[in-house]
Amino acid sequence: MDQVRRAARRLGDNVERVLVGKRAAIELAVVALLCEGHVLIEDVPGVGKTTLARALAQSVGGVFRRLQCTPDLLPSDVTGVSVFDQRSAEFVFRPGPVFANVLMVDEINRATPRTQSAVLEAMQEHQASVDGVTHPLPRPFVVIATQNPIELEGTFPLPEAQLDRFLLRLALGYPDERDERAMLGRAPADAAGLQLEPVLGPEQVLELQALCRQVRMEEEVRNYVVAAARATRDDPDVRLGASPRATLDLYRASQAWAAAQGRAFVTPDDVKRLAGPVLAHRLVVSVEARLRGRDAGRAVEAILERLPVPVEAGL
């Protein structure tokens, strides 16, 4: 898996040229790319969410599209429309922004549920339906959606079914003082002027994804993945636990993380590292637990603390 490790490092180094001090978030975004999974970034404005998405797209030589969500955004604004061409006397399909390798969906919770469902089909099925015709999306295809957790007026919160489609959720947070000073001399003043040379091509990304699927996970570690997901369903503070899709996503993300470290096998530490970003956003914590200050992230941490870690994993 040394090929995956080198590629992941090149991607991370390239993105970090313009997104200073956010290596952990960059590495998680690279994991999502290696899984062809989707990312939900929940953070305040101006911390680099768009920069991360654009830099990742340019680093893989892919097509980047940005979709700014508003309440009047229509599904056709996402998927595209069929336009009548008078010269050919036929309808011609004009693809929308969803036909990209990396789609940045800014403030996704400001779009109406009808428009959110158009993004949902693309995320889940890797296709878009327009006027009864299904159009396949380019590969690789990754959605990076953002939410502002502070300003919620006029928003349409994502339902649990749509949150479950995101491989992982992450937050960038504010940079520390040293990184913020370094940012002034390294990042462009205008994100639209950001230009990075690609370090991989889309076809290479597909090859890396295939390699990640070959990473071995011993039975003891697979049981640990299942136990972690099932424990969220039995936790008294959790009203809605992780779905079977979450179990599969934790399995895939752990494989990609291990491959990015240069290993051909998954360890329990890999599972513990990815459990929070993969599981927490899918959980619904009870009101009583929230009043006690316990959120979904802390619930996952508590579950991992009390779960026995496999020591005879044959690694």
Beta strands, then each sheet from edge to edge (+ up, - down):
strand 1: 39-42
strand 2: 64-68
strand 3: 80-85
strand 4: 90-95
strand 5: 102-106
strand 6: 127-130
strand 7: 133-136
strand 8: 142-147
strand 9: 168-170
strand 10: 238-240
strand 11: 284-285
sheet 1: 2+ 5+ 8+ 1+ 9+
sheet 2: 3+ 4-
sheet 3: 6+ 7-
sheet 4: 10+ 11-
end
